Amino acid sequence: MIAPKLAELPPPPPGRTGWPWTEGSPPIAADAAWPRISVVVPSYQQGDFLEETLRSVLLQGYPDLELLVMDGGSRDGSVDVIRKYERFLAGWVSERDDGQSAAINKGWRRARGELLTWLNSDDCLLPGWAAAAAGALRADPELDFTYCDVQMTDRDSRPLWVFTGRQPSIERLMLMWQAPFAQQGFLMRRRAFERCGYLDESIHFIMDAEYWLRAMTAGAKFLHLKQTLAASRLHDAAKTATKRDVLLADLLKLTDDFCQTATGDMAPLVEKVRRRKYWNAAHVAYDGDERREAIRYALRHLRDDGVRAAPRVGGMIALSLLGPWGHRALGAWRGYRNRRADRRAS
């Protein structure tokens, strides 16, 4: 499929300007060396944002792009948006499914591209993403994945802060429950997909982190594109705001699965991961304002890690009892710790 020009797309809604409404990316000269990119957009009840998402993909100016929309049976106007852009899509459905991971897998089964990704229906790509991501993979045949920095935005696409990618690390992911990079804007070769397989459909929240773990374990080669080439939207209806219990269940499952399946040479790491599991869970619960759960998990961590954990467990209990003041104190400490880590890294 040839990338449409801005004038070929439906006109933007009244009052919408800038990218990707009244601005597009310059077209990339077509040649046989540009591999096809398949972008799967899983969608459910995101009609307020879906059009912006679709336009941000279509306006990349990329000469061979396949866009598939897998909608879970939305009743909020999403299907009207999809039909509005139907002639630019390689395919779409709107039917009940078993969640986001299942929808992405459904799209990947139909995808024909040499390069694959998915993009949530409330997120966006930024100008130049396709040229940079595909260009890097084209330049280095050894690469399996590229990823970029991601602009966090509010509901109205106003910028908040940038999520900066880090070097992929199994240790950081499993010990700290910190993904190396945001999912928005990643791109992988088909051979990496064939090696890692489909998403785990029993995971509904952190399917991306579980996939990065699989890829790292398989020895995939990653490249960090040190550019902000995608955007992730924070809003009240997002899963990050409404399903903290699902997030925590997924993280605990990921941890347990890793401890059960890790190879023998990872035994020291597995032991550390086991001891930290409930401490990480306490932080997730605390960040979700589930203070009783935070205390419960902190006490379980004390049981697993022994007396040396007593000071930090006591601190977590104190923060939980302090309520909003505790959140402010923890935020200040995290900011200091991150600034210190950045200074050391530089």
Beta strands, then each sheet from edge to edge (+ up, - down):
strand 1: 37-43
strand 2: 65-71
strand 3: 91-94
strand 4: 115-118
strand 5: 124-125
strand 6: 145-153
strand 7: 159-163
strand 8: 187-189
strand 9: 222-233
sheet 1: 3+ 2+ 1+ 4+ 8- 6+ 7-
sheet 2: 3+ 2+ 1+ 4+ 8- 6+ 9+ 5-
end
